[in-house]
Amino acid sequence: MGDIMDLGKYIGGLQYNYIILCGLLHHLNSFCALNLMADLHTHLQPEGELIYIVDHVYTDEINMLNKILLKPDRGSFVKKEEDYHELFKGFTLLSQKKFNIQIKSMVLWSSLTRFVLQNP
């Protein structure tokens, strides 16, 4: 098990074209999340892309089924869309897309968001 606050210890001075994170930041307080984002800058090549899939950006439009599904795994540091934009300030936002997971016409999971960011 690693320590997110010491990422360099595990991956050294390597840089990558792409880094993918999924459903992580709502488990980190602001200090840890900001440190992680700063650390990712050093491990992402210039013009490399960071793809972050938010398991659920909290919005007022969340339906009752989603509220029930989200309750067990909200993390202690749930963020709103503007909080993610604040965390991603050091990157260039290439795209932001909301999407749903559904079976036929029944939406099981709504308001998931994918951010694609570029290292300047």
Backbone hydrogen bonds in HBPLUS format (Angstrom, degrees):
<---DONOR---> <-ACCEPTOR-->    atom                        ^
c    i                          cat <-CA-CA->   ^        H-A-AA   ^      H-
h    n   atom  resd res      DA  || num        DHA   H-A  angle D-A-AA Bond
n    s   type  num  typ     dist DA aas  dist angle  dist       angle   num
A0006-ASP N   A0003-ASP O   2.89 MM   3  5.48 166.1  1.91 121.8 125.8     1
A0009-LYS N   A0006-ASP O   3.13 MM   3  5.64 141.5  2.29 110.9 120.5     2
A0010-TYR N   A0007-LEU O   2.96 MM   3  5.52 142.4  2.10 113.9 123.7     3
A0011-ILE N   A0007-LEU O   3.15 MM   4  6.48 147.8  2.26 151.2 160.9     4
A0012-GLY N   A0008-GLY O   2.71 MM   4  4.82 126.8  1.99 136.6 140.4     5
A0014-LEU N   A0011-ILE O   3.39 MM   3  6.21 162.1  2.42 138.3 141.4     6
A0016-TYR N   A0043-HIS O   2.83 MM  27  6.12 145.9  1.94 133.6 140.1     7
A0045-GLN N   A0016-TYR O   2.85 MM  29  5.52 171.2  1.86 143.0 145.8     8
A0049-GLU N   A0017-ASN O   2.76 MM  32  6.24 150.5  1.84 164.9 161.5     9
A0019-ILE N   A0049-GLU O   2.99 MM  30  6.51 147.4  2.10 152.6 160.1    10
A0051-ILE N   A0019-ILE O   2.82 MM  32  6.23 163.2  1.85 162.6 168.4    11
A0021-LEU N   A0051-ILE O   2.88 MM  30  6.29 161.7  1.91 161.4 167.2    12
A0053-ILE N   A0021-LEU O   2.97 MM  32  6.40 160.5  2.01 151.9 156.0    13
A0023-GLY N   A0053-ILE O   2.88 MM  30  6.19 160.7  1.92 168.9 175.4    14
A0027-HIS N   A0024-LEU O   2.95 MM   3  5.80 163.1  1.98 129.2 133.8    15
A0028-LEU N   A0025-LEU O   3.14 MM   3  5.22 165.1  2.17 106.6 111.2    16
A0077-PHE N   A0026-HIS O   3.09 MM  51  4.85 148.8  2.19 160.7 151.9    17
A0033-ALA N   A0029-ASN O   2.90 MM   4  6.06 167.2  1.91 163.0 167.4    18
A0034-LEU N   A0030-SER O   2.87 MM   4  5.95 164.0  1.90 152.0 156.0    19
A0035-ASN N   A0031-PHE O   3.01 MM   4  6.20 157.4  2.07 146.7 153.3    20
A0036-LEU N   A0032-CYS O   2.87 MM   4  6.06 157.3  1.93 149.3 155.6    21
A0037-MET N   A0033-ALA O   2.99 MM   4  6.23 163.7  2.02 149.8 153.8    22
A0038-ALA N   A0034-LEU O   3.00 MM   4  6.21 155.5  2.06 146.0 152.6    23
A0039-ASP N   A0035-ASN O   2.89 MM   4  6.08 156.0  1.95 147.5 154.5    24
A0040-LEU N   A0036-LEU O   2.84 MM   4  6.09 150.8  1.92 151.7 160.2    25
A0041-HIS N   A0037-MET O   3.28 MM   4  6.57 139.6  2.46 137.8 146.6    26
A0041-HIS N   A0038-ALA O   3.22 MM   3  5.32 130.6  2.48  95.9 108.2    27
A0042-THR N   A0039-ASP O   3.06 MM   3  5.45 125.9  2.36 104.8 117.1    28
A0043-HIS N   A0040-LEU O   3.09 MM   3  5.03 135.4  2.30  95.9 108.6    29
A0044-LEU N   A0041-HIS O   3.46 MM   3  5.33 165.6  2.48 100.1 103.9    30
A0048-GLY N   A0045-GLN O   2.68 MM   3  4.81 151.7  1.76 134.3 132.3    31
A0047-GLU N   A0119-ASN O   3.01 MM  72  4.86 143.0  2.15 127.7 136.0    32
A0119-ASN N   A0048-GLY O   2.88 MM  71  5.48 165.5  1.90 162.3 167.1    33
A0050-LEU N   A0117-LEU O   2.83 MM  67  5.03 154.9  1.89 136.0 144.6    34
A0117-LEU N   A0050-LEU O   2.81 MM  67  5.03 172.3  1.81 154.7 157.3    35
A0052-TYR N   A0115-PHE O   2.91 MM  63  5.21 164.9  1.93 154.2 159.0    36
A0115-PHE N   A0052-TYR O   2.85 MM  63  5.21 172.8  1.86 158.1 159.3    37
A0054-VAL N   A0113-THR O   2.77 MM  59  5.24 163.4  1.80 169.3 170.0    38
A0113-THR N   A0054-VAL O   3.45 MM  59  5.24 164.3  2.47 136.5 141.0    39
A0057-VAL N   A0111-SER O   3.48 MM  54  6.31 166.2  2.50 157.4 155.8    40
A0067-LYS N   A0063-ASN O   3.07 MM   4  6.43 153.5  2.14 150.8 159.0    41
A0068-ILE N   A0064-MET O   3.05 MM   4  6.37 154.9  2.12 151.4 157.4    42
A0069-LEU N   A0065-LEU O   2.94 MM   4  6.24 160.9  1.98 151.9 157.4    43
A0070-LEU N   A0066-ASN O   2.78 MM   4  5.86 148.8  1.87 149.9 158.3    44
A0071-LYS N   A0067-LYS O   3.15 MM   4  6.11 141.4  2.31 140.2 148.0    45
A0073-ASP N   A0070-LEU O   2.98 MM   3  5.55 133.5  2.21 117.4 129.9    46
A0083-ASP N   A0080-LYS O   2.90 MM   3  5.23 130.3  2.15 107.2 121.3    47
A0084-TYR N   A0080-LYS O   3.22 MM   4  6.69 150.0  2.31 153.4 161.9    48
A0085-HIS N   A0081-GLU O   3.10 MM   4  6.49 158.2  2.15 150.5 156.6    49
A0086-GLU N   A0082-GLU O   3.04 MM   4  6.25 147.5  2.15 137.9 146.3    50
A0087-LEU N   A0083-ASP O   3.00 MM   4  6.33 155.7  2.06 146.5 152.6    51
A0088-PHE N   A0084-TYR O   2.96 MM   4  6.17 144.5  2.08 148.8 158.7    52
A0089-LYS N   A0086-GLU O   3.32 MM   3  5.31 165.5  2.34 108.7 109.8    53
A0091-PHE N   A0088-PHE O   2.93 MM   3  5.54 165.3  1.95 127.2 131.7    54
A0092-THR N   A0118-GLN O   2.85 MM  26  4.97 171.9  1.86 148.6 150.8    55
A0118-GLN N   A0092-THR O   2.73 MM  26  4.97 151.5  1.81 141.0 151.0    56
A0094-LEU N   A0116-VAL O   2.77 MM  22  5.44 150.2  1.86 151.8 161.0    57
A0095-SER N   A0116-VAL O   3.25 MM  21  5.18 154.9  2.32 137.3 139.1    58
A0116-VAL N   A0095-SER O   2.91 MM  21  5.18 163.8  1.93 148.8 148.8    59
A0097-LYS N   A0114-ARG O   2.94 MM  17  5.27 158.6  1.98 145.1 152.0    60
A0114-ARG N   A0097-LYS O   2.83 MM  17  5.27 159.6  1.87 147.7 154.0    61
A0099-PHE N   A0112-LEU O   2.88 MM  13  5.33 151.8  1.96 140.0 146.5    62
A0112-LEU N   A0099-PHE O   3.05 MM  13  5.33 146.1  2.17 173.6 164.7    63
A0101-ILE N   A0109-TRP O   2.79 MM   8  5.04 162.6  1.82 151.9 157.5    64
A0108-LEU N   A0101-ILE O   2.84 MM   7  5.72 146.3  1.96 145.2 156.5    65
A0109-TRP N   A0101-ILE O   3.12 MM   8  5.04 162.2  2.15 146.3 147.1    66
A0103-ILE N   A0106-MET O   3.00 MM   3  5.37 152.9  2.08 152.9 153.2    67
A0106-MET N   A0103-ILE O   2.92 MM   3  5.37 152.5  1.99 144.1 139.4    68
